């Protein structure tokens, strides 16, 4: 009798193991067959480098995932403002977006925007693609956002004005400079002796034309697109700041992916940001050529740049004092940039 009971127990155990194995196979098979939808939005038109790179993303991801991830793109701000779509990503209404407001993802992103931190775009990209850049991306998880990759939002911001070439920091003093209502921009132009005036982006042209302000700062693309060069005489290439372009993703959606699709998603996201950088920076070069035909252009030398760097160090210190990052982290960025 005991032998019969033992045999039944063994048989039941074997049967349970078989059922578990079959269940696992079915679960894995179901995961492999499941389709995941990635809804994405940005505010720019279809022709904009950011949107163009996301068409690249859709094509590459759908192919690399063998159709297991379907990408829906909503460009031109059809789902709302940048602030609204970022909120939608955080709550999971949509799964991804790109745009400004990077400080809402993590205050660490502001380290990329410190005035006169970088001398060229290669330095910026070197930091963004380093272990330090990965740490900045990871810090966004604390605010409910997964960032698989970060690129640059266009080229450096540079200065135009109607009064004089800017060759040294002393040349900025007293200029009425249009600035957006951004804390770091206002603090920077005060630090270098300008008189910052907050003017809406869409009202900047008339403010320049009527002399309400003497100059403005923007990437080459914006200066050409808005024809800011028309009421201006000088373009000074000072490369004072660049903005990051994080790829915001809902973390719960990302965590729901099987491990193989996570790897595919990350790989395509990184390739997309590389492609975005290529498109955006290439277009900036073309816009620079346009401005060279329209304005008197000068580029500051390394000695003059040091004068700007010295003048804005209190701005750097202010953000350290706020606790957004440390001097050790600033020095780590500079070390990576100058390798």
N, C-alpha and C positions, 0 to 999 in steps of 0.2 A: 504493500500500500504506500509506504514511504517513497519507494522508487517511482511509483506512478505520480505522486504529488510533486516530487522533484522534477520529473520529466515535464510535467505540465508547467511548472514554474519556469524552467529553462526555455520551453517552447514559447511561453508568453513573453519572456524577456527578449528572445530573438525576434519575435513578431513586433514588439514595441520598437526595437532598434531599426528594423526594416521600415516601419511606418514613419519613424522620425527622419530617416534618411530620405525616404520618398517625399516627405513634407518639406525637407530642406531643399531638395531638388526642385520641387514645385515652386517654392518661394523664390529661389534663385532664378528660375525660368521666368516667373512672373515679373521679377525686377528687371530682367534683361529685356522683356517685351514691353514694359511700361514706357509710356511717352511722357516726357516732362516739358512743360511749356514755360518759356522764359519771356515775359513781357518787359519791354524796355522802352524808355522815353528820354528825349533830350529836347532842348528848346530851339536848336539851330535848324536851318533849312536843310533839305536833302543835299544841296551842293556843298555844304560846309564840311571841312575836314573831319570834324567829329562825327557827323552823320555818315559820311563816306566810309569811315573806318568801321562803323557799326554794320554797314551793308556787307563789308568784308567779314566781320564777325559772324553774322548770320549764315553766310555761305559756308565758311570754314567749319563752324560748330555743327551745323546740321549734317555736313558730310562726314566729319570726324566721328560723330556720335552715331553714324548710320541711321539717322532720322529719329533717334531716341530722344533728342532734345529739339523741340520746335521753337524757333525764335520769332517773336512778333515785335516789330519796330514801330514806334510812334514818335516821329520827329516833328519839328516845327512847333513844339509847345502845345500840341493838341490835348494832352492830358493835364495841363496846368503849368504853373510857373515852376522854376527850379526848386523853390522851397516846397511847393506842394508835392511834386513828384518824389522828392527826397523823403518826405513824410510817408508817401505811399509805399516806397521801398521798405522803410523801417517797419511798417505794419503788415507788409506782405500783399497789399493790393496789386502791386506790380513787383517784378523781381529785380529790376536793375535800372540804373540811370547814370548819366554823367553830367557834370556842370560845375558851377561854383559852390559856395557854401562849405568848402572843405574843412573849415574850422569847426563846423558842427559834427563832422565825422571824428575829428581829433584835433586838439589844439597843437599837436606835434606837427601838423602840416604847415603851420605858420613858419616853421624854421626854414622852409624852402623859400619863403617870401621876404626874409629879412633883407633890408636894403643893402645893395652892393655886396651881398654874400658871395655871389658867383661872378666870374669874369666871362664865361662863355657857356653855351648850352651843353657842351660835352661834359662839363663839370657837374651840371645839374643832373643829367642822365646817369652819370657814374654813381652819384649818391642814391638816386631813386632805385637803381638796380642792384644796390649793395645790400649787405645784411642790415645795415642801418635803415635803409629804405623799407626793408621787409618788416622791421620793428615798428616803423611809423604806420605801415599798413595794418599790422596786427593790433595796434593801439585803438583802431576804430571799432573793434569788436566790443569794447567797453561801452560804446554808444549805439550798439545794435546794428552795425554795418560790417559786412565782409568785403574786403578790398583785395582782389586777386592781383591787381597791377595798377600802377600809377604812371602817367606820362606828363607831358607839359602842355599847358593850355596856350599854345601859340609861342611866339618868341618873347624876347625881352621887351620890357616897357621902356620907351625912350621919350625924349622931350622935344617939343617944337615950341617956338615962340616968335614974336614979331619984333623984338627989341635988339637982340645981340646973340652971337654964337656963345655957347656955354663950353668953355675950355677948362675952367677950374670951378671949384665950389663957390668962389667969390662972385662969379658971373651970375649965379642964381639969385643972389641977395636982392631983395626988393621986388622981384618979379611976382606979378599977380598970376598965380597958377591955378587953373581949374583942376580940382580933384574930385573923385567920387567920394561918397560918404563912407569911406573905409578908414578905420582908425589908424592902421599902419601907414597908409598913404599920407594922411594929414600930418601925423607925427614926423614922418620923414621929411616932408617939404618945409615944415617949421624948423626942423633941425638943421637943414642946409640953407636957411635964411630966406626962403621964399614966403610969400603971403598967400597961403592956400585959400581958395574960394570954392565952396561946394556948389557945383552946378550940375543939373541933371544931364545925363549923357546926350539925350535928344536935343537939349538946349545949348550944347557946347559950341556948335558952329556959330550961332548968332552971338553968343557971348564973346567969342574970339573976334568976330567981324566988327562988333560995336565997341570993342575995347574994354568991355566989362572985365575981361581977363586978358593977360598978355600971352599966355601959353597953356599947353596941356601936355599930359603924358599918357601914352598908349602904345600898344604894339603897332608895328608898321601897318598891319592889316586893318585895324580899326581907323587909323589915321587916313588911309586911302579910302576905305569903304564909306566913311562919313565926310570925306572931302575936307577934313580939318586943315589940310595943307593950303587951301585957297586963301584964307586970311592970315597965313603965317609966312615967315620969311626964312627961318632957320630950323634945321633939324640937327640936334646934338645927340650922337649915339653914346649914351652913358651906361646903357645896360644896367639900369638900377634895380630891376625886380623881374621875377618870372613867377607865374602861378602854376601850381600843380593841377593835374586833371585825374583825380582818383576815379576808378570804376566801382561804383557803389552797387553792392549785391545784397539781397535779403539773406541773412545767415541761415534761417530755418529752411529756406528753399534749397540752399546749397548743401546743407547737412542731409537733406532727404535724398540726395543723389547717391547711387551706388559708387563704390570707391573708384571703379574704372572711369565713370563719367566725371567724377570730381577732377581726376587727373586730366581728362580731355578738356574740360571746361577751363581749368587753370592755364593749360598750355595755349589754348586758343585766345584766352583773354590777354595773356602776355604778348602773343604775336600781334594781336589787334592794337595794343597800346604802342608797340614798336611801329606798326604801320601808320597809326595816327600821328605819332611824332614825325615820321617821314613826310607825310602829307602836309602837316601844319607848318613845319619848318621850311619845307620847300616853297610853300606859298609865301611865307614871310620874306624869303629872298627875292621873290618876284615883286612883292610890294615895295621892298627897299629900293629896287631899281627904278620903280615909278617915282618914288620920293626924291631920288637923286636927280631926276629930271625937273622936279618941281621946286625944290628948295636948295638953299646953300647948306651943305652937309659937312659936319666935322665929327671926328671920333676922338674921345679923350685918350691921352696916353697914360701909362702906368703910374707916373708920378702924380698926375692930376687925380687919378682914381683914388690914390691913397688919401688925398685931402677929403674926398667924399666919405671914404670909409671911416676916417677919424671923426668926421662931423656927425655920423649917424650911430656911432657906438652907444650913445645914451638910449637910442631907440631899442637896440639889441638888449641892453641892460633892463629896460622896462619890461620886456616880455619874459626875461629870466626872473625878474622880481615877481611877476604874476604867477610863476611856477609852471609855465607851459613847457619849458625845457631848461636845461642847465648849461653853464658855460662848458662843462666837459662834453656835452652833446654837440654844442656849436663847434668846438675844437675838433671833435671827431668828424663832423661834416667837412670842415675845412681840410682836414688831413686826407680824407677820401678824395675830395675834389682835386687836390693838388698832387696826387700820386702820379 
